[in-house]
Amino acid sequence: MMPVPPPARKRLGQHFLVDLNIVRKIVALAELHPDETVFEIGPGRGVLTRALCAEAKRVIAVELDVQLGEYLRETMRDCGHLELRSGDALEFPYEELPERTVVVANLPYYVSTPLLFKLFEARARIDRMVLMLQTEVARRLVARPGTEDYGILSVLTQYSAVAKLAFPVSANCFRPRPDVGSSVVSLVLRRRPDLAVHDEARFVRTVRASFAHRRKTLANSLLDEGLPQNHVRQALAQAGIEPKRRAETLTLQEFAILAEALSRPGAGPQPKADG
């Protein structure tokens, strides 16, 4: 007798994909090869996991819910090349992934943004990703400068990857039914970003500082993040950026130029890191 799956836990934002047609579309979009390794975050009840096991050489899946983990170990015994890990994907040792790993996952929506940043940090180990996300977040990944959705996630995503919206997913494809829309995106990771950035950490800090006070001008946002006024004015002038512009109007190239200008000797302290 097959074990009864544990109920969805609201605290973990669990909404299990049940539509097999969507599963097939996700797997087809991933274009998996028989010799590839797949990494899945939040396998849930294993519907997508089983499909991935049928296509890839190795599937590594990390599940936070202990009860779901036990259920998967029981129901996925026939998937000999599945490595099920228990734990938080935010704490997963991504440096242990094989090179050119393919990430395919229905990301837990309540932690999707920090998970995306973790995955971008590990891009040296990742070839491409096919992710199900809340539609609002998916749109931010591909948003262009000057649009409402353009922000920190847009800049850092497009710096790290070539991102494309693939297709929407109806709320009726999940149990329980979510209150938000969902979309699948594909991301091909840039092993060497096209953008010329000499100090990636400084670039990230500059982007974060620029968007820290979104309603304010770029100059005022940087000032509010602790940079001296004369330093901000000098850096913006050197970068050729009008101080009254707002962060959402800057291109990736302009952020790179600004980060470099902020770093020059005698320019003062750098944008502060998070925390």
C-alpha positions in Angstrom: 0.0 0.0 0.0 1.3 3.4 -1.0 1.9 5.8 1.9 -0.5 8.8 2.3 1.2 12.0 1.4 1.5 14.5 4.2 -0.8 17.6 4.0 0.5 20.9 2.6 2.0 23.1 5.3 0.9 26.7 5.0 3.9 27.9 7.1 6.2 26.6 4.3 4.1 28.0 1.5 3.5 24.6 0.0 1.5 24.3 -3.2 2.1 21.0 -4.9 2.1 20.8 -8.7 -0.4 18.2 -9.9 -0.7 18.9 -13.6 1.3 16.4 -15.6 1.1 18.5 -18.8 2.9 21.3 -17.0 5.5 18.8 -15.7 6.1 17.7 -19.3 6.5 21.3 -20.5 9.0 22.1 -17.7 11.1 19.0 -18.5 11.0 19.7 -22.2 12.1 23.3 -21.6 15.1 22.0 -19.6 16.3 20.0 -22.6 18.0 17.5 -20.3 20.7 15.1 -21.6 21.2 11.5 -20.2 24.6 12.4 -18.8 23.5 15.5 -16.9 23.0 16.2 -13.2 19.8 18.0 -12.1 19.4 19.9 -8.8 15.8 20.3 -7.6 14.8 22.6 -4.7 11.6 21.6 -2.8 10.6 18.4 -4.6 7.3 18.3 -2.7 5.4 15.1 -3.4 7.8 14.2 -6.2 5.7 14.6 -9.4 8.4 16.7 -11.1 11.2 14.7 -9.4 10.1 11.5 -11.0 10.0 13.0 -14.5 13.5 14.4 -14.0 14.8 11.0 -12.9 13.5 9.6 -16.2 15.7 12.1 -18.2 18.9 12.7 -16.2 21.8 10.7 -15.0 21.6 12.0 -11.5 19.0 14.1 -9.5 19.9 15.8 -6.3 16.8 17.1 -4.5 16.8 19.1 -1.2 13.6 19.1 0.9 13.1 21.1 4.1 9.9 19.3 5.3 10.9 16.3 7.2 7.6 14.5 6.7 7.8 15.1 3.0 11.3 13.8 2.9 10.2 10.5 4.6 7.3 10.2 2.1 9.7 10.7 -0.9 12.1 8.1 0.4 9.3 5.6 0.6 7.6 6.4 -2.8 10.8 7.1 -4.8 12.7 3.9 -3.9 12.7 2.8 -7.6 14.6 6.0 -8.6 18.1 4.7 -7.9 19.9 7.8 -9.1 17.9 10.1 -6.9 19.9 11.7 -4.0 17.4 13.1 -1.5 18.9 15.6 0.9 17.1 17.0 4.0 17.6 20.6 4.9 17.3 24.2 3.9 18.2 25.1 0.3 19.5 28.5 1.6 22.2 26.6 3.5 23.0 24.0 0.8 26.7 23.6 -0.1 26.4 24.7 -3.7 30.1 24.4 -4.2 29.6 20.6 -4.1 27.4 20.5 -7.2 29.0 19.0 -10.2 30.0 21.5 -13.0 27.3 22.3 -15.5 24.5 21.2 -13.1 21.0 22.0 -14.4 18.6 23.5 -11.8 14.9 22.6 -12.3 12.5 23.6 -9.5 9.2 24.9 -8.3 10.8 27.4 -5.9 9.1 28.0 -2.6 7.6 31.5 -3.3 8.2 32.9 0.2 12.0 32.5 -0.2 12.4 32.7 -4.0 14.4 35.9 -4.1 17.1 34.9 -1.6 17.3 31.5 -3.3 17.8 33.2 -6.6 20.7 35.2 -5.2 22.2 32.0 -3.8 21.9 30.3 -7.2 23.5 33.2 -9.0 26.4 33.1 -6.5 26.9 29.5 -7.5 26.7 30.1 -11.2 30.2 28.7 -11.8 28.6 25.2 -11.0 25.4 25.8 -12.9 24.8 25.6 -16.7 21.1 26.6 -16.9 17.9 26.8 -14.8 14.2 26.3 -15.4 12.3 27.7 -12.5 8.6 28.1 -11.5 8.1 31.4 -9.7 5.4 33.8 -8.6 4.6 35.7 -11.8 5.4 39.0 -10.1 8.9 37.8 -9.4 9.3 36.2 -12.8 8.5 39.6 -14.4 11.2 41.3 -12.4 13.8 38.9 -13.7 13.3 40.1 -17.3 12.3 43.7 -16.6 14.0 46.4 -18.6 15.3 49.8 -17.3 12.6 52.4 -16.9 9.8 50.0 -16.1 7.9 49.5 -12.9 9.2 45.9 -12.4 12.9 46.9 -12.9 14.9 46.6 -9.7 17.8 44.9 -7.8 16.6 41.5 -8.9 16.4 42.5 -12.5 19.9 43.9 -12.5 21.6 41.0 -10.7 19.6 38.4 -12.8 20.6 40.0 -16.1 24.2 40.4 -15.0 24.3 36.7 -14.1 22.1 35.1 -16.8 20.1 35.4 -20.0 16.6 35.2 -18.7 13.4 34.5 -20.6 9.7 34.2 -19.6 8.6 30.8 -20.9 4.9 30.3 -20.0 2.3 31.0 -17.4 0.9 28.3 -15.1 -2.7 28.4 -13.9 -3.4 28.3 -10.2 -5.6 25.3 -11.0 -2.5 23.2 -11.6 -1.6 23.2 -7.9 -3.0 21.7 -4.7 -3.8 23.6 -2.7 -4.6 26.4 -5.1 -2.4 29.4 -4.6 -3.8 33.0 -4.5 -1.0 34.3 -6.8 -0.1 33.7 -10.4 2.8 31.5 -11.4 5.2 31.5 -14.4 8.1 29.4 -15.6 11.3 31.1 -16.6 14.5 29.8 -18.3 17.9 31.2 -17.3 21.2 30.4 -19.1 23.9 31.3 -16.7 26.8 33.5 -17.8 30.0 31.8 -16.7 31.8 35.1 -17.6 29.4 38.0 -17.5 29.4 40.2 -20.7 29.5 43.3 -18.5 33.0 44.5 -17.5 33.0 44.5 -13.7 36.3 44.6 -11.9 34.9 44.0 -8.4 31.7 42.0 -8.4 31.0 42.6 -4.7 31.3 46.3 -5.1 29.0 46.2 -8.1 26.4 44.4 -6.1 26.7 46.8 -3.2 26.3 49.8 -5.5 23.2 48.3 -7.1 21.7 47.6 -3.7 22.6 51.1 -2.4 21.1 52.7 -5.5 17.7 51.0 -5.1 17.7 51.2 -1.2 15.4 54.3 -1.4 13.5 53.7 -4.6 11.3 56.8 -4.4 14.3 59.1 -4.1 16.8 60.3 -6.7 19.9 58.3 -7.2 22.1 60.9 -5.5 19.8 61.0 -2.4 19.6 57.2 -2.2 23.4 56.9 -2.2 23.6 59.7 0.4 21.1 58.0 2.6 23.3 54.9 2.5 26.1 56.8 4.1 28.2 58.1 1.3 29.6 61.7 1.6 27.9 64.3 -0.6 31.1 65.4 -2.4 32.0 61.8 -3.1 28.5 61.0 -4.6 28.6 64.2 -6.8 32.1 63.4 -8.0 31.3 59.8 -8.8 28.1 60.6 -10.7 29.9 63.3 -12.7 32.7 60.9 -13.6 30.1 58.3 -14.6 28.2 60.8 -16.7 25.0 60.1 -14.8 22.6 62.9 -13.9 22.1 63.0 -10.1 18.3 63.5 -10.4 17.8 60.2 -12.2 16.4 57.3 -10.3 18.0 53.9 -10.0 15.3 52.2 -12.1 16.4 54.2 -15.2 20.1 53.0 -15.1 21.3 50.3 -17.5 23.6 47.5 -16.3 26.5 49.2 -18.0 25.7 52.4 -16.1 25.7 50.6 -12.8 29.1 49.1 -13.7 30.5 52.5 -14.5 29.1 54.0 -11.3 30.5 51.2 -9.2 33.9 51.8 -10.7 33.7 55.6 -10.1 32.7 55.1 -6.5 35.8 53.0 -6.0 38.4 55.4 -7.1 41.1 56.5 -4.7 40.1 59.5 -2.5 36.5 58.9 -3.3 35.5 58.1 0.3 33.8 55.1 1.9 32.1 52.5 -0.3 28.4 51.6 -0.2 27.8 49.6 2.9 27.3 45.8 2.6 24.0 44.2 3.8 23.7 43.5 7.5 
